[in-house]
């Protein structure tokens, strides 16, 4: 399950907002908010890969956030 607090922290540290992240990965901001509010279990693989790339997450940090 997704660690939303850690993901939110990474988004903030990169100077982004959820809206900006949604635009960057090419999804509707409402869709991204809905997926986050449901614990992230509905994220598609390409969305996760895009988030990891945009946030510049290490493999270890990505595992902490997306596979905890």
N, C-alpha and C positions, 0 to 999 in steps of 0.2 A: 504494500500500500504506500502511497505517496506521502512523504513528510512535507506537508504544506508549509509549516513554519520555516523549515530550512529552505524550501524553494522561494518563499516570499523574501527571506533574508537575502538570498543570492540575487533576486530580481532588484531589490533595493540597493544592494552593494554595487551593482552594475549601473545604477542611475536610471533604471527603467521603471515603468509601471506595468501592471497587468495589461492595460490597454495597449501600451507600446509593444509588449511582448506578443500579444495576439496579432497585431499588425505585422510584426516581424516574421512570424511563422505562417502567416496567411490564413488565420482563422478568425471568425467573428468574435468580438470581445465577449459577447453574451455566452457563446459556446465555451470559451475558455473559462469564464467565471463559473459556469454550470459544472464543468468537469472538475474544477478545483473544489467546489462546494460538495461534490459527491465523492471526494477522497481521491480523485485521480484515477480511479479504476477503469475509466472509459477512454483514456488517452490511447491514441493510435501510435504505433511504433515510429512512424515518420514525424509525428508531433513531438515525441520525446527526444528523438534524435535532433530535431531542429532546436528545441529548447536547450539541449546540452551544448550544441554548437554556438548558439547566440550568446549564451551565458558564459561560454568558455570553461565549462566544468571539466575537472579531471575525472578520470574513470572512477576513482575512489569516491569523490564527491557525488558523482552521478548515482553510484550504487547507494550511497547514504540517503539520497533524496528519493530515488524512484523504486528502490527495492528493499525498503525497511519494513 
